Amino acid sequence: MMADVAREYRNHADHEEAGLCLATALHNDASRPACEAAAAMVAGGSRSPGTGKRGELETLWMRLCERP
């Protein structure tokens, strides 16, 4: 559910809130939707939250999500 909320924030260009939602989602349950949403945000680069938040999100994603 948090991944869906984060996606809505991203759709409305509120990348800071999207990053916070995804970080919360990953901390609570690194489910496939949360991991996919985090991967999309990390890959988004400049559209992602500020450098510190993006780095935190990327670290969580790398630690908690299984990547191909």
mmCIF file of the N, C-alpha and C atoms, coordinates in Angstrom:
data_MODEL
# 
_entry.id   MODEL 
# 
loop_
_atom_site.group_PDB 
_atom_site.id 
_atom_site.type_symbol 
_atom_site.label_atom_id 
_atom_site.label_alt_id 
_atom_site.label_comp_id 
_atom_site.label_asym_id 
_atom_site.label_entity_id 
_atom_site.label_seq_id 
_atom_site.pdbx_PDB_ins_code 
_atom_site.Cartn_x 
_atom_site.Cartn_y 
_atom_site.Cartn_z 
_atom_site.occupancy 
_atom_site.B_iso_or_equiv 
_atom_site.pdbx_formal_charge 
_atom_site.auth_seq_id 
_atom_site.auth_comp_id 
_atom_site.auth_asym_id 
_atom_site.auth_atom_id 
_atom_site.pdbx_PDB_model_num 
ATOM 1   N N  . MET A 1 1  ? 0.817  -1.188 0.000   1.00 0.00 ? 1  MET A N  1 
ATOM 2   C CA . MET A 1 1  ? 0.000  0.000  0.000   1.00 0.00 ? 1  MET A CA 1 
ATOM 3   C C  . MET A 1 1  ? 0.872  1.269  0.000   1.00 0.00 ? 1  MET A C  1 
ATOM 4   N N  . MET A 1 2  ? 1.936  1.272  0.792   1.00 0.00 ? 2  MET A N  1 
ATOM 5   C CA . MET A 1 2  ? 2.817  2.447  0.819   1.00 0.00 ? 2  MET A CA 1 
ATOM 6   C C  . MET A 1 2  ? 3.457  2.676  -0.546  1.00 0.00 ? 2  MET A C  1 
ATOM 7   N N  . ALA A 1 3  ? 3.726  1.586  -1.271  1.00 0.00 ? 3  ALA A N  1 
ATOM 8   C CA . ALA A 1 3  ? 4.302  1.729  -2.608  1.00 0.00 ? 3  ALA A CA 1 
ATOM 9   C C  . ALA A 1 3  ? 3.315  2.447  -3.526  1.00 0.00 ? 3  ALA A C  1 
ATOM 10  N N  . ASP A 1 4  ? 2.025  2.155  -3.365  1.00 0.00 ? 4  ASP A N  1 
ATOM 11  C CA . ASP A 1 4  ? 1.004  2.836  -4.164  1.00 0.00 ? 4  ASP A CA 1 
ATOM 12  C C  . ASP A 1 4  ? 0.933  4.320  -3.818  1.00 0.00 ? 4  ASP A C  1 
ATOM 13  N N  . VAL A 1 5  ? 1.019  4.620  -2.532  1.00 0.00 ? 5  VAL A N  1 
ATOM 14  C CA . VAL A 1 5  ? 1.009  6.018  -2.094  1.00 0.00 ? 5  VAL A CA 1 
ATOM 15  C C  . VAL A 1 5  ? 2.239  6.734  -2.656  1.00 0.00 ? 5  VAL A C  1 
ATOM 16  N N  . ALA A 1 6  ? 3.381  6.082  -2.588  1.00 0.00 ? 6  ALA A N  1 
ATOM 17  C CA . ALA A 1 6  ? 4.614  6.674  -3.120  1.00 0.00 ? 6  ALA A CA 1 
ATOM 18  C C  . ALA A 1 6  ? 4.488  6.929  -4.612  1.00 0.00 ? 6  ALA A C  1 
ATOM 19  N N  . ARG A 1 7  ? 3.891  6.004  -5.327  1.00 0.00 ? 7  ARG A N  1 
ATOM 20  C CA . ARG A 1 7  ? 3.701  6.159  -6.770  1.00 0.00 ? 7  ARG A CA 1 
ATOM 21  C C  . ARG A 1 7  ? 2.833  7.394  -7.056  1.00 0.00 ? 7  ARG A C  1 
ATOM 22  N N  . GLU A 1 8  ? 1.795  7.590  -6.258  1.00 0.00 ? 8  GLU A N  1 
ATOM 23  C CA . GLU A 1 8  ? 0.934  8.762  -6.437  1.00 0.00 ? 8  GLU A CA 1 
ATOM 24  C C  . GLU A 1 8  ? 1.714  10.050 -6.175  1.00 0.00 ? 8  GLU A C  1 
ATOM 25  N N  . TYR A 1 9  ? 2.529  10.048 -5.136  1.00 0.00 ? 9  TYR A N  1 
ATOM 26  C CA . TYR A 1 9  ? 3.362  11.225 -4.872  1.00 0.00 ? 9  TYR A CA 1 
ATOM 27  C C  . TYR A 1 9  ? 4.292  11.496 -6.054  1.00 0.00 ? 9  TYR A C  1 
ATOM 28  N N  . ARG A 1 10 ? 4.892  10.458 -6.586  1.00 0.00 ? 10 ARG A N  1 
ATOM 29  C CA . ARG A 1 10 ? 5.782  10.632 -7.744  1.00 0.00 ? 10 ARG A CA 1 
ATOM 30  C C  . ARG A 1 10 ? 5.017  11.181 -8.932  1.00 0.00 ? 10 ARG A C  1 
ATOM 31  N N  . ASN A 1 11 ? 3.803  10.672 -9.148  1.00 0.00 ? 11 ASN A N  1 
ATOM 32  C CA . ASN A 1 11 ? 2.988  11.146 -10.271 1.00 0.00 ? 11 ASN A CA 1 
ATOM 33  C C  . ASN A 1 11 ? 2.661  12.630 -10.146 1.00 0.00 ? 11 ASN A C  1 
ATOM 34  N N  . HIS A 1 12 ? 2.641  13.125 -8.919  1.00 0.00 ? 12 HIS A N  1 
ATOM 35  C CA . HIS A 1 12 ? 2.355  14.536 -8.679  1.00 0.00 ? 12 HIS A CA 1 
ATOM 36  C C  . HIS A 1 12 ? 3.627  15.336 -8.400  1.00 0.00 ? 12 HIS A C  1 
ATOM 37  N N  . ALA A 1 13 ? 4.766  14.763 -8.760  1.00 0.00 ? 13 ALA A N  1 
ATOM 38  C CA . ALA A 1 13 ? 6.080  15.413 -8.665  1.00 0.00 ? 13 ALA A CA 1 
ATOM 39  C C  . ALA A 1 13 ? 6.478  15.775 -7.237  1.00 0.00 ? 13 ALA A C  1 
ATOM 40  N N  . ASP A 1 14 ? 5.959  15.052 -6.260  1.00 0.00 ? 14 ASP A N  1 
ATOM 41  C CA . ASP A 1 14 ? 6.387  15.272 -4.875  1.00 0.00 ? 14 ASP A CA 1 
ATOM 42  C C  . ASP A 1 14 ? 7.354  14.144 -4.509  1.00 0.00 ? 14 ASP A C  1 
ATOM 43  N N  . HIS A 1 15 ? 8.566  14.271 -5.022  1.00 0.00 ? 15 HIS A N  1 
ATOM 44  C CA . HIS A 1 15 ? 9.553  13.200 -4.898  1.00 0.00 ? 15 HIS A CA 1 
ATOM 45  C C  . HIS A 1 15 ? 10.058 13.020 -3.479  1.00 0.00 ? 15 HIS A C  1 
ATOM 46  N N  . GLU A 1 16 ? 10.070 14.089 -2.716  1.00 0.00 ? 16 GLU A N  1 
ATOM 47  C CA . GLU A 1 16 ? 10.510 13.990 -1.323  1.00 0.00 ? 16 GLU A CA 1 
ATOM 48  C C  . GLU A 1 16 ? 9.569  13.076 -0.531  1.00 0.00 ? 16 GLU A C  1 
ATOM 49  N N  . GLU A 1 17 ? 8.263  13.314 -0.647  1.00 0.00 ? 17 GLU A N  1 
ATOM 50  C CA . GLU A 1 17 ? 7.277  12.480 0.053   1.00 0.00 ? 17 GLU A CA 1 
ATOM 51  C C  . GLU A 1 17 ? 7.302  11.052 -0.481  1.00 0.00 ? 17 GLU A C  1 
ATOM 52  N N  . ALA A 1 18 ? 7.478  10.903 -1.779  1.00 0.00 ? 18 ALA A N  1 
ATOM 53  C CA . ALA A 1 18 ? 7.553  9.561  -2.368  1.00 0.00 ? 18 ALA A CA 1 
ATOM 54  C C  . ALA A 1 18 ? 8.726  8.790  -1.776  1.00 0.00 ? 18 ALA A C  1 
ATOM 55  N N  . GLY A 1 19 ? 9.862  9.451  -1.649  1.00 0.00 ? 19 GLY A N  1 
ATOM 56  C CA . GLY A 1 19 ? 11.034 8.807  -1.060  1.00 0.00 ? 19 GLY A CA 1 
ATOM 57  C C  . GLY A 1 19 ? 10.807 8.399  0.382   1.00 0.00 ? 19 GLY A C  1 
ATOM 58  N N  . LEU A 1 20 ? 10.143 9.259  1.144   1.00 0.00 ? 20 LEU A N  1 
ATOM 59  C CA . LEU A 1 20 ? 9.846  8.929  2.540   1.00 0.00 ? 20 LEU A CA 1 
ATOM 60  C C  . LEU A 1 20 ? 8.903  7.739  2.635   1.00 0.00 ? 20 LEU A C  1 
ATOM 61  N N  . CYS A 1 21 ? 7.888  7.704  1.782   1.00 0.00 ? 21 CYS A N  1 
ATOM 62  C CA . CYS A 1 21 ? 6.949  6.574  1.776   1.00 0.00 ? 21 CYS A CA 1 
ATOM 63  C C  . CYS A 1 21 ? 7.658  5.276  1.411   1.00 0.00 ? 21 CYS A C  1 
ATOM 64  N N  . LEU A 1 22 ? 8.521  5.338  0.425   1.00 0.00 ? 22 LEU A N  1 
ATOM 65  C CA . LEU A 1 22 ? 9.232  4.125  0.012   1.00 0.00 ? 22 LEU A CA 1 
ATOM 66  C C  . LEU A 1 22 ? 10.200 3.651  1.085   1.00 0.00 ? 22 LEU A C  1 
ATOM 67  N N  . ALA A 1 23 ? 10.876 4.567  1.727   1.00 0.00 ? 23 ALA A N  1 
ATOM 68  C CA . ALA A 1 23 ? 11.779 4.169  2.808   1.00 0.00 ? 23 ALA A CA 1 
ATOM 69  C C  . ALA A 1 23 ? 10.989 3.485  3.915   1.00 0.00 ? 23 ALA A C  1 
ATOM 70  N N  . THR A 1 24 ? 9.834  4.037  4.263   1.00 0.00 ? 24 THR A N  1 
ATOM 71  C CA . THR A 1 24 ? 8.973  3.426  5.277   1.00 0.00 ? 24 THR A CA 1 
ATOM 72  C C  . THR A 1 24 ? 8.514  2.046  4.823   1.00 0.00 ? 24 THR A C  1 
ATOM 73  N N  . ALA A 1 25 ? 8.095  1.944  3.579   1.00 0.00 ? 25 ALA A N  1 
ATOM 74  C CA . ALA A 1 25 ? 7.626  0.662  3.038   1.00 0.00 ? 25 ALA A CA 1 
ATOM 75  C C  . ALA A 1 25 ? 8.737  -0.386 3.090   1.00 0.00 ? 25 ALA A C  1 
ATOM 76  N N  . LEU A 1 26 ? 9.948  0.004  2.722   1.00 0.00 ? 26 LEU A N  1 
ATOM 77  C CA . LEU A 1 26 ? 11.060 -0.948 2.738   1.00 0.00 ? 26 LEU A CA 1 
ATOM 78  C C  . LEU A 1 26 ? 11.419 -1.364 4.159   1.00 0.00 ? 26 LEU A C  1 
ATOM 79  N N  . HIS A 1 27 ? 11.376 -0.425 5.092   1.00 0.00 ? 27 HIS A N  1 
ATOM 80  C CA . HIS A 1 27 ? 11.664 -0.763 6.487   1.00 0.00 ? 27 HIS A CA 1 
ATOM 81  C C  . HIS A 1 27 ? 10.631 -1.740 7.043   1.00 0.00 ? 27 HIS A C  1 
ATOM 82  N N  . ASN A 1 28 ? 9.363  -1.520 6.708   1.00 0.00 ? 28 ASN A N  1 
ATOM 83  C CA . ASN A 1 28 ? 8.283  -2.346 7.255   1.00 0.00 ? 28 ASN A CA 1 
ATOM 84  C C  . ASN A 1 28 ? 8.166  -3.699 6.575   1.00 0.00 ? 28 ASN A C  1 
ATOM 85  N N  . ASP A 1 29 ? 8.325  -3.729 5.268   1.00 0.00 ? 29 ASP A N  1 
ATOM 86  C CA . ASP A 1 29 ? 8.159  -4.975 4.516   1.00 0.00 ? 29 ASP A CA 1 
ATOM 87  C C  . ASP A 1 29 ? 8.721  -4.767 3.126   1.00 0.00 ? 29 ASP A C  1 
ATOM 88  N N  . ALA A 1 30 ? 9.838  -5.371 2.846   1.00 0.00 ? 30 ALA A N  1 
ATOM 89  C CA . ALA A 1 30 ? 10.466 -5.216 1.532   1.00 0.00 ? 30 ALA A CA 1 
ATOM 90  C C  . ALA A 1 30 ? 9.750  -6.110 0.520   1.00 0.00 ? 30 ALA A C  1 
ATOM 91  N N  . SER A 1 31 ? 8.483  -5.779 0.273   1.00 0.00 ? 31 SER A N  1 
ATOM 92  C CA . SER A 1 31 ? 7.676  -6.551 -0.672  1.00 0.00 ? 31 SER A CA 1 
ATOM 93  C C  . SER A 1 31 ? 8.095  -6.233 -2.105  1.00 0.00 ? 31 SER A C  1 
ATOM 94  N N  . ARG A 1 32 ? 7.649  -7.065 -3.019  1.00 0.00 ? 32 ARG A N  1 
ATOM 95  C CA . ARG A 1 32 ? 7.998  -6.848 -4.424  1.00 0.00 ? 32 ARG A CA 1 
ATOM 96  C C  . ARG A 1 32 ? 7.545  -5.473 -4.917  1.00 0.00 ? 32 ARG A C  1 
ATOM 97  N N  . PRO A 1 33 ? 6.283  -5.042 -4.650  1.00 0.00 ? 33 PRO A N  1 
ATOM 98  C CA . PRO A 1 33 ? 5.886  -3.713 -5.124  1.00 0.00 ? 33 PRO A CA 1 
ATOM 99  C C  . PRO A 1 33 ? 6.746  -2.587 -4.534  1.00 0.00 ? 33 PRO A C  1 
ATOM 100 N N  . ALA A 1 34 ? 7.090  -2.686 -3.268  1.00 0.00 ? 34 ALA A N  1 
ATOM 101 C CA . ALA A 1 34 ? 7.929  -1.659 -2.647  1.00 0.00 ? 34 ALA A CA 1 
ATOM 102 C C  . ALA A 1 34 ? 9.316  -1.648 -3.275  1.00 0.00 ? 34 ALA A C  1 
ATOM 103 N N  . CYS A 1 35 ? 9.867  -2.829 -3.509  1.00 0.00 ? 35 CYS A N  1 
ATOM 104 C CA . CYS A 1 35 ? 11.196 -2.920 -4.124  1.00 0.00 ? 35 CYS A CA 1 
ATOM 105 C C  . CYS A 1 35 ? 11.183 -2.385 -5.554  1.00 0.00 ? 35 CYS A C  1 
ATOM 106 N N  . GLU A 1 36 ? 10.142 -2.707 -6.311  1.00 0.00 ? 36 GLU A N  1 
ATOM 107 C CA . GLU A 1 36 ? 10.048 -2.219 -7.685  1.00 0.00 ? 36 GLU A CA 1 
ATOM 108 C C  . GLU A 1 36 ? 9.900  -0.700 -7.722  1.00 0.00 ? 36 GLU A C  1 
ATOM 109 N N  . ALA A 1 37 ? 9.094  -0.162 -6.816  1.00 0.00 ? 37 ALA A N  1 
ATOM 110 C CA . ALA A 1 37 ? 8.915  1.285  -6.762  1.00 0.00 ? 37 ALA A CA 1 
ATOM 111 C C  . ALA A 1 37 ? 10.220 1.973  -6.354  1.00 0.00 ? 37 ALA A C  1 
ATOM 112 N N  . ALA A 1 38 ? 10.936 1.386  -5.394  1.00 0.00 ? 38 ALA A N  1 
ATOM 113 C CA . ALA A 1 38 ? 12.216 1.949  -4.978  1.00 0.00 ? 38 ALA A CA 1 
ATOM 114 C C  . ALA A 1 38 ? 13.233 1.888  -6.110  1.00 0.00 ? 38 ALA A C  1 
ATOM 115 N N  . ALA A 1 39 ? 13.247 0.787  -6.846  1.00 0.00 ? 39 ALA A N  1 
ATOM 116 C CA . ALA A 1 39 ? 14.167 0.648  -7.982  1.00 0.00 ? 39 ALA A CA 1 
ATOM 117 C C  . ALA A 1 39 ? 13.883 1.716  -9.031  1.00 0.00 ? 39 ALA A C  1 
ATOM 118 N N  . ALA A 1 40 ? 12.603 1.969  -9.294  1.00 0.00 ? 40 ALA A N  1 
ATOM 119 C CA . ALA A 1 40 ? 12.234 2.989  -10.274 1.00 0.00 ? 40 ALA A CA 1 
ATOM 120 C C  . ALA A 1 40 ? 12.679 4.368  -9.805  1.00 0.00 ? 40 ALA A C  1 
ATOM 121 N N  . MET A 1 41 ? 12.538 4.635  -8.526  1.00 0.00 ? 41 MET A N  1 
ATOM 122 C CA . MET A 1 41 ? 12.923 5.936  -8.001  1.00 0.00 ? 41 MET A CA 1 
ATOM 123 C C  . MET A 1 41 ? 14.446 6.101  -8.008  1.00 0.00 ? 41 MET A C  1 
ATOM 124 N N  . VAL A 1 42 ? 15.159 5.054  -7.645  1.00 0.00 ? 42 VAL A N  1 
ATOM 125 C CA . VAL A 1 42 ? 16.624 5.105  -7.668  1.00 0.00 ? 42 VAL A CA 1 
ATOM 126 C C  . VAL A 1 42 ? 17.101 5.312  -9.101  1.00 0.00 ? 42 VAL A C  1 
ATOM 127 N N  . ALA A 1 43 ? 16.490 4.614  -10.044 1.00 0.00 ? 43 ALA A N  1 
ATOM 128 C CA . ALA A 1 43 ? 16.871 4.743  -11.451 1.00 0.00 ? 43 ALA A CA 1 
ATOM 129 C C  . ALA A 1 43 ? 16.506 6.117  -12.006 1.00 0.00 ? 43 ALA A C  1 
ATOM 130 N N  . GLY A 1 44 ? 15.503 6.779  -11.383 1.00 0.00 ? 44 GLY A N  1 
ATOM 131 C CA . GLY A 1 44 ? 15.070 8.096  -11.844 1.00 0.00 ? 44 GLY A CA 1 
ATOM 132 C C  . GLY A 1 44 ? 16.103 9.185  -11.660 1.00 0.00 ? 44 GLY A C  1 
ATOM 133 N N  . GLY A 1 45 ? 17.081 8.946  -10.813 1.00 0.00 ? 45 GLY A N  1 
ATOM 134 C CA . GLY A 1 45 ? 18.192 9.882  -10.626 1.00 0.00 ? 45 GLY A CA 1 
ATOM 135 C C  . GLY A 1 45 ? 17.774 11.283 -10.252 1.00 0.00 ? 45 GLY A C  1 
ATOM 136 N N  . SER A 1 46 ? 17.854 12.197 -11.191 1.00 0.00 ? 46 SER A N  1 
ATOM 137 C CA . SER A 1 46 ? 17.635 13.607 -10.887 1.00 0.00 ? 46 SER A CA 1 
ATOM 138 C C  . SER A 1 46 ? 16.203 13.909 -10.458 1.00 0.00 ? 46 SER A C  1 
ATOM 139 N N  . ARG A 1 47 ? 15.264 13.055 -10.789 1.00 0.00 ? 47 ARG A N  1 
ATOM 140 C CA . ARG A 1 47 ? 13.875 13.291 -10.394 1.00 0.00 ? 47 ARG A CA 1 
ATOM 141 C C  . ARG A 1 47 ? 13.601 12.749 -8.999  1.00 0.00 ? 47 ARG A C  1 
ATOM 142 N N  . SER A 1 48 ? 14.562 12.058 -8.439  1.00 0.00 ? 48 SER A N  1 
ATOM 143 C CA . SER A 1 48 ? 14.414 11.481 -7.113  1.00 0.00 ? 48 SER A CA 1 
ATOM 144 C C  . SER A 1 48 ? 14.590 12.550 -6.048  1.00 0.00 ? 48 SER A C  1 
ATOM 145 N N  . PRO A 1 49 ? 14.340 12.192 -4.793  1.00 0.00 ? 49 PRO A N  1 
ATOM 146 C CA . PRO A 1 49 ? 14.542 13.154 -3.716  1.00 0.00 ? 49 PRO A CA 1 
ATOM 147 C C  . PRO A 1 49 ? 15.974 13.669 -3.690  1.00 0.00 ? 49 PRO A C  1 
ATOM 148 N N  . GLY A 1 50 ? 16.212 14.687 -2.886  1.00 0.00 ? 50 GLY A N  1 
ATOM 149 C CA . GLY A 1 50 ? 17.549 15.252 -2.745  1.00 0.00 ? 50 GLY A CA 1 
ATOM 150 C C  . GLY A 1 50 ? 18.600 14.189 -2.528  1.00 0.00 ? 50 GLY A C  1 
ATOM 151 N N  . THR A 1 51 ? 19.823 14.514 -2.786  1.00 0.00 ? 51 THR A N  1 
ATOM 152 C CA . THR A 1 51 ? 20.922 13.559 -2.762  1.00 0.00 ? 51 THR A CA 1 
ATOM 153 C C  . THR A 1 51 ? 20.943 12.691 -1.507  1.00 0.00 ? 51 THR A C  1 
ATOM 154 N N  . GLY A 1 52 ? 20.760 13.294 -0.346  1.00 0.00 ? 52 GLY A N  1 
ATOM 155 C CA . GLY A 1 52 ? 20.785 12.525 0.898   1.00 0.00 ? 52 GLY A CA 1 
ATOM 156 C C  . GLY A 1 52 ? 19.665 11.513 0.965   1.00 0.00 ? 52 GLY A C  1 
ATOM 157 N N  . LYS A 1 53 ? 18.451 11.922 0.628   1.00 0.00 ? 53 LYS A N  1 
ATOM 158 C CA . LYS A 1 53 ? 17.310 11.014 0.665   1.00 0.00 ? 53 LYS A CA 1 
ATOM 159 C C  . LYS A 1 53 ? 17.437 9.935  -0.391  1.00 0.00 ? 53 LYS A C  1 
ATOM 160 N N  . ARG A 1 54 ? 17.897 10.294 -1.581  1.00 0.00 ? 54 ARG A N  1 
ATOM 161 C CA . ARG A 1 54 ? 18.066 9.312  -2.642  1.00 0.00 ? 54 ARG A CA 1 
ATOM 162 C C  . ARG A 1 54 ? 19.116 8.288  -2.237  1.00 0.00 ? 54 ARG A C  1 
ATOM 163 N N  . GLY A 1 55 ? 20.193 8.755  -1.633  1.00 0.00 ? 55 GLY A N  1 
ATOM 164 C CA . GLY A 1 55 ? 21.238 7.848  -1.175  1.00 0.00 ? 55 GLY A CA 1 
ATOM 165 C C  . GLY A 1 55 ? 20.732 6.891  -0.118  1.00 0.00 ? 55 GLY A C  1 
ATOM 166 N N  . GLU A 1 56 ? 19.920 7.412  0.807   1.00 0.00 ? 56 GLU A N  1 
ATOM 167 C CA . GLU A 1 56 ? 19.332 6.570  1.856   1.00 0.00 ? 56 GLU A CA 1 
ATOM 168 C C  . GLU A 1 56 ? 18.400 5.523  1.240   1.00 0.00 ? 56 GLU A C  1 
ATOM 169 N N  . LEU A 1 57 ? 17.581 5.957  0.297   1.00 0.00 ? 57 LEU A N  1 
ATOM 170 C CA . LEU A 1 57 ? 16.657 5.043  -0.365  1.00 0.00 ? 57 LEU A CA 1 
ATOM 171 C C  . LEU A 1 57 ? 17.422 3.974  -1.144  1.00 0.00 ? 57 LEU A C  1 
ATOM 172 N N  . GLU A 1 58 ? 18.463 4.389  -1.843  1.00 0.00 ? 58 GLU A N  1 
ATOM 173 C CA . GLU A 1 58 ? 19.270 3.441  -2.612  1.00 0.00 ? 58 GLU A CA 1 
ATOM 174 C C  . GLU A 1 58 ? 19.941 2.421  -1.695  1.00 0.00 ? 58 GLU A C  1 
ATOM 175 N N  . THR A 1 59 ? 20.437 2.865  -0.558  1.00 0.00 ? 59 THR A N  1 
ATOM 176 C CA . THR A 1 59 ? 21.066 1.956  0.405   1.00 0.00 ? 59 THR A CA 1 
ATOM 177 C C  . THR A 1 59 ? 20.061 0.935  0.922   1.00 0.00 ? 59 THR A C  1 
ATOM 178 N N  . LEU A 1 60 ? 18.871 1.408  1.281   1.00 0.00 ? 60 LEU A N  1 
ATOM 179 C CA . LEU A 1 60 ? 17.818 0.490  1.742   1.00 0.00 ? 60 LEU A CA 1 
ATOM 180 C C  . LEU A 1 60 ? 17.458 -0.517 0.655   1.00 0.00 ? 60 LEU A C  1 
ATOM 181 N N  . TRP A 1 61 ? 17.278 -0.011 -0.550  1.00 0.00 ? 61 TRP A N  1 
ATOM 182 C CA . TRP A 1 61 ? 16.911 -0.875 -1.680  1.00 0.00 ? 61 TRP A CA 1 
ATOM 183 C C  . TRP A 1 61 ? 17.982 -1.948 -1.894  1.00 0.00 ? 61 TRP A C  1 
ATOM 184 N N  . MET A 1 62 ? 19.242 -1.553 -1.865  1.00 0.00 ? 62 MET A N  1 
ATOM 185 C CA . MET A 1 62 ? 20.321 -2.508 -2.097  1.00 0.00 ? 62 MET A CA 1 
ATOM 186 C C  . MET A 1 62 ? 20.405 -3.534 -0.968  1.00 0.00 ? 62 MET A C  1 
ATOM 187 N N  . ARG A 1 63 ? 20.101 -3.115 0.249   1.00 0.00 ? 63 ARG A N  1 
ATOM 188 C CA . ARG A 1 63 ? 20.205 -4.010 1.392   1.00 0.00 ? 63 ARG A CA 1 
ATOM 189 C C  . ARG A 1 63 ? 19.001 -4.955 1.524   1.00 0.00 ? 63 ARG A C  1 
ATOM 190 N N  . LEU A 1 64 ? 17.807 -4.461 1.211   1.00 0.00 ? 64 LEU A N  1 
ATOM 191 C CA . LEU A 1 64 ? 16.604 -5.211 1.509   1.00 0.00 ? 64 LEU A CA 1 
ATOM 192 C C  . LEU A 1 64 ? 15.935 -5.901 0.321   1.00 0.00 ? 64 LEU A C  1 
ATOM 193 N N  . CYS A 1 65 ? 16.272 -5.498 -0.872  1.00 0.00 ? 65 CYS A N  1 
ATOM 194 C CA . CYS A 1 65 ? 15.568 -6.040 -2.037  1.00 0.00 ? 65 CYS A CA 1 
ATOM 195 C C  . CYS A 1 65 ? 16.467 -6.982 -2.828  1.00 0.00 ? 65 CYS A C  1 
ATOM 196 N N  . GLU A 1 66 ? 15.872 -8.038 -3.282  1.00 0.00 ? 66 GLU A N  1 
ATOM 197 C CA . GLU A 1 66 ? 16.591 -8.985 -4.147  1.00 0.00 ? 66 GLU A CA 1 
ATOM 198 C C  . GLU A 1 66 ? 16.593 -8.415 -5.548  1.00 0.00 ? 66 GLU A C  1 
ATOM 199 N N  . ARG A 1 67 ? 17.773 -8.265 -6.106  1.00 0.00 ? 67 ARG A N  1 
ATOM 200 C CA . ARG A 1 67 ? 17.904 -7.699 -7.448  1.00 0.00 ? 67 ARG A CA 1 
ATOM 201 C C  . ARG A 1 67 ? 18.365 -8.782 -8.411  1.00 0.00 ? 67 ARG A C  1 
ATOM 202 N N  . PRO A 1 68 ? 17.959 -8.665 -9.680  1.00 0.00 ? 68 PRO A N  1 
ATOM 203 C CA . PRO A 1 68 ? 18.395 -9.666 -10.677 1.00 0.00 ? 68 PRO A CA 1 
ATOM 204 C C  . PRO A 1 68 ? 19.883 -9.623 -10.906 1.00 0.00 ? 68 PRO A C  1 
# 
